[in-house]
């Protein structure tokens, strides 16, 4: 089974996005509090490794995985 990767485009002028915001904006959790909880519980991976930093700076090329979903950070269009 292959998992489809969704793209998360940075806003123009931004160099990074905080990890919890990716989960929140992509609708993978109900809100920022839920995002921070699943991150600290070790349920989220960044580039294949568990990362428990809620405010980790995700940059272009990073792939975030949570609950069967993969999100790749891409440059602003």
Phi and psi restraints in degrees (value plus and minus 20) as a CYANA .aco file:
   2 UNK   PHI    -121.7   -81.7
   2 UNK   PSI     123.5   163.5
   3 UNK   PHI    -122.7   -82.7
   3 UNK   PSI     108.8   148.8
   4 UNK   PHI     -97.5   -57.5
   4 UNK   PSI     121.0   161.0
   5 UNK   PHI    -120.5   -80.5
   5 UNK   PSI     107.7   147.7
   6 UNK   PHI    -112.6   -72.6
   6 UNK   PSI     131.7   171.7
   7 UNK   PHI    -117.7   -77.7
   7 UNK   PSI     121.2   161.2
   8 UNK   PHI    -142.4  -102.4
   8 UNK   PSI      87.2   127.2
   9 UNK   PHI    -104.8   -64.8
   9 UNK   PSI     111.0   151.0
  10 UNK   PHI     -86.1   -46.1
  10 UNK   PSI     134.3   174.3
  11 UNK   PHI     -92.9   -52.9
  11 UNK   PSI     128.7   168.7
  12 UNK   PHI     -73.8   -33.8
  12 UNK   PSI     111.6   151.6
  13 UNK   PHI      71.0   111.0
  13 UNK   PSI     -33.9     6.1
  14 UNK   PHI    -106.8   -66.8
  14 UNK   PSI     121.9   161.9
  15 UNK   PHI    -121.4   -81.4
  15 UNK   PSI     -37.0     3.0
  16 UNK   PHI    -175.4  -135.4
  16 UNK   PSI     147.9   187.9
  17 UNK   PHI    -156.6  -116.6
  17 UNK   PSI     122.8   162.8
  18 UNK   PHI     -93.7   -53.7
  18 UNK   PSI     122.3   162.3
  19 UNK   PHI     -72.5   -32.5
  19 UNK   PSI     -67.9   -27.9
  20 UNK   PHI     -82.8   -42.8
  20 UNK   PSI     -50.2   -10.2
  21 UNK   PHI     -88.3   -48.3
  21 UNK   PSI     -53.6   -13.6
  22 UNK   PHI     -81.9   -41.9
  22 UNK   PSI     -68.6   -28.6
  23 UNK   PHI     -81.7   -41.7
  23 UNK   PSI     -60.8   -20.8
  24 UNK   PHI     -87.1   -47.1
  24 UNK   PSI     -70.5   -30.5
  25 UNK   PHI     -87.2   -47.2
  25 UNK   PSI     -55.0   -15.0
  26 UNK   PHI     -96.2   -56.2
  26 UNK   PSI     -25.8    14.2
  27 UNK   PHI      55.9    95.9
  27 UNK   PSI       2.5    42.5
  28 UNK   PHI    -102.1   -62.1
  28 UNK   PSI     -34.8     5.2
  29 UNK   PHI    -156.6  -116.6
  29 UNK   PSI     148.9   188.9
  30 UNK   PHI     -99.2   -59.2
  30 UNK   PSI     -37.0     3.0
  31 UNK   PHI     159.1   199.1
  31 UNK   PSI    -199.4  -159.4
  32 UNK   PHI     -81.5   -41.5
  32 UNK   PSI     -57.9   -17.9
  33 UNK   PHI     -83.2   -43.2
  33 UNK   PSI     -63.5   -23.5
  34 UNK   PHI     -84.1   -44.1
  34 UNK   PSI     -60.4   -20.4
  35 UNK   PHI     -80.6   -40.6
  35 UNK   PSI     -67.0   -27.0
  36 UNK   PHI     -82.6   -42.6
  36 UNK   PSI     -56.7   -16.7
  37 UNK   PHI     -85.0   -45.0
  37 UNK   PSI     -69.7   -29.7
  38 UNK   PHI     -86.7   -46.7
  38 UNK   PSI     -50.0   -10.0
  39 UNK   PHI     -88.0   -48.0
  39 UNK   PSI     -68.9   -28.9
  40 UNK   PHI     -87.3   -47.3
  40 UNK   PSI     -43.7    -3.7
  41 UNK   PHI     -99.5   -59.5
  41 UNK   PSI     -23.1    16.9
  42 UNK   PHI      59.5    99.5
  42 UNK   PSI       4.5    44.5
  43 UNK   PHI    -112.2   -72.2
  43 UNK   PSI     -21.5    18.5
  44 UNK   PHI    -138.4   -98.4
  44 UNK   PSI     116.9   156.9
  45 UNK   PHI    -136.4   -96.4
  45 UNK   PSI     128.4   168.4
  46 UNK   PHI    -143.3  -103.3
  46 UNK   PSI      99.8   139.8
  47 UNK   PHI      34.4    74.4
  47 UNK   PSI      19.9    59.9
  48 UNK   PHI      64.6   104.6
  48 UNK   PSI     -20.8    19.2
  49 UNK   PHI    -141.6  -101.6
  49 UNK   PSI     118.4   158.4
  50 UNK   PHI     -80.7   -40.7
  50 UNK   PSI     112.6   152.6
  51 UNK   PHI    -151.4  -111.4
  51 UNK   PSI     102.8   142.8
  52 UNK   PHI    -122.5   -82.5
  52 UNK   PSI      -7.1    32.9
  53 UNK   PHI    -108.0   -68.0
  53 UNK   PSI      91.2   131.2
  54 UNK   PHI     -81.6   -41.6
  54 UNK   PSI     -57.2   -17.2
  55 UNK   PHI    -122.7   -82.7
  55 UNK   PSI       5.4    45.4
  56 UNK   PHI     -76.6   -36.6
  56 UNK   PSI     115.0   155.0
  57 UNK   PHI    -102.4   -62.4
  57 UNK   PSI      87.7   127.7
  58 UNK   PHI    -109.3   -69.3
  58 UNK   PSI     109.5   149.5
  59 UNK   PHI    -135.3   -95.3
  59 UNK   PSI     152.5   192.5
  60 UNK   PHI     -74.0   -34.0
  60 UNK   PSI     111.2   151.2
  61 UNK   PHI      79.4   119.4
  61 UNK   PSI     -38.7     1.3
  62 UNK   PHI     -88.3   -48.3
  62 UNK   PSI     122.9   162.9
  63 UNK   PHI    -139.2   -99.2
  63 UNK   PSI     100.8   140.8
  64 UNK   PHI    -122.5   -82.5
  64 UNK   PSI     112.8   152.8
  65 UNK   PHI    -143.1  -103.1
  65 UNK   PSI     114.8   154.8
  66 UNK   PHI    -176.6  -136.6
  66 UNK   PSI     108.5   148.5
  67 UNK   PHI      33.1    73.1
  67 UNK   PSI      20.8    60.8
  68 UNK   PHI      65.1   105.1
  68 UNK   PSI     -21.4    18.6
  69 UNK   PHI    -127.5   -87.5
  69 UNK   PSI     122.2   162.2
  70 UNK   PHI    -138.0   -98.0
  70 UNK   PSI     113.9   153.9
  71 UNK   PHI    -146.6  -106.6
  71 UNK   PSI     105.4   145.4
  72 UNK   PHI    -124.8   -84.8
  72 UNK   PSI     113.3   153.3
  73 UNK   PHI     -99.5   -59.5
  73 UNK   PSI     106.0   146.0
  74 UNK   PHI    -143.3  -103.3
  74 UNK   PSI     140.1   180.1
  75 UNK   PHI     -89.0   -49.0
  75 UNK   PSI     134.9   174.9
  76 UNK   PHI     -83.0   -43.0
  76 UNK   PSI     124.7   164.7
